[in-house]
């Protein structure tokens, strides 16, 4: 299907706006988000944010996403 998958490891999972900032970065690069899955930080031991996109995320976007508010690490599958 050639979709992209991004796993975001938050620095502080209770911080508002992590999903919004990452989604804005993706959208400004003309990539559509098909799905976003967020673990509840009150129930998950190591909460994560998973974003599935319509196409693969270019490696050049990795540093920009990593610099987004509340992002500790990024894994692109």
JOJO-V57615 format. One record per pair of residues at least 4 apart in sequence whose ideal C-beta (glycine too) atoms are under 8 Angstrom apart, sorted by sequence separation. I is the first residue (numbers start at 1). J is the second residue. If there is no record, write none. Layout:
BEGIN
i=I j=J
i=I j=J
END
This chain:
BEGIN
i=11 j=15
i=17 j=21
i=18 j=22
i=19 j=23
i=20 j=24
i=21 j=25
i=22 j=26
i=23 j=27
i=24 j=28
i=25 j=29
i=27 j=31
i=39 j=43
i=40 j=44
i=44 j=48
i=53 j=57
i=57 j=61
i=60 j=64
i=61 j=65
i=62 j=66
i=63 j=67
i=64 j=68
i=67 j=71
i=10 j=15
i=13 j=18
i=26 j=31
i=27 j=32
i=39 j=44
i=57 j=62
i=66 j=71
i=27 j=33
i=41 j=47
i=65 j=71
i=26 j=33
i=39 j=46
i=40 j=47
i=66 j=73
i=10 j=18
i=39 j=47
i=57 j=65
i=66 j=74
i=38 j=47
i=39 j=48
i=65 j=74
i=8 j=18
i=23 j=33
i=38 j=48
i=39 j=49
i=38 j=49
i=37 j=49
i=38 j=50
i=62 j=74
i=23 j=36
i=36 j=49
i=37 j=50
i=8 j=22
i=36 j=50
i=37 j=51
i=62 j=76
i=36 j=51
i=37 j=52
i=6 j=22
i=35 j=51
i=36 j=52
i=19 j=36
i=35 j=52
i=59 j=76
i=33 j=51
i=34 j=52
i=19 j=38
i=33 j=52
i=34 j=53
i=57 j=76
i=33 j=53
i=34 j=54
i=56 j=76
i=32 j=53
i=33 j=54
i=31 j=53
i=32 j=54
i=31 j=54
i=31 j=55
i=26 j=51
i=13 j=39
i=31 j=57
i=4 j=31
i=14 j=41
i=22 j=49
i=26 j=53
i=13 j=41
i=23 j=51
i=22 j=51
i=29 j=58
i=19 j=49
i=3 j=34
i=10 j=41
i=18 j=49
i=26 j=57
i=29 j=61
i=13 j=47
i=26 j=61
i=25 j=61
i=9 j=46
i=10 j=47
i=10 j=48
i=9 j=48
i=10 j=49
i=25 j=64
i=26 j=65
i=8 j=48
i=25 j=65
i=7 j=48
i=8 j=49
i=7 j=49
i=8 j=50
i=7 j=50
i=8 j=51
i=22 j=65
i=25 j=68
i=6 j=50
i=5 j=50
i=6 j=51
i=5 j=51
i=22 j=68
i=5 j=52
i=6 j=53
i=21 j=68
i=4 j=52
i=5 j=53
i=21 j=69
i=3 j=52
i=4 j=53
i=21 j=70
i=22 j=71
i=3 j=53
i=4 j=54
i=18 j=68
i=21 j=71
i=3 j=54
i=4 j=55
i=6 j=57
i=18 j=69
i=3 j=55
i=4 j=56
i=17 j=69
i=18 j=70
i=2 j=55
i=3 j=56
i=4 j=57
i=17 j=70
i=18 j=71
i=2 j=56
i=15 j=69
i=15 j=70
i=8 j=65
i=12 j=70
i=6 j=65
i=11 j=70
i=10 j=70
i=11 j=71
i=10 j=71
i=11 j=72
i=9 j=71
i=10 j=72
i=8 j=71
i=9 j=72
i=9 j=73
i=8 j=73
i=9 j=74
i=8 j=74
i=9 j=75
i=7 j=74
i=6 j=74
i=7 j=75
i=6 j=75
i=7 j=76
i=6 j=76
i=7 j=77
i=5 j=76
i=6 j=77
i=4 j=76
i=5 j=77
i=4 j=77
END
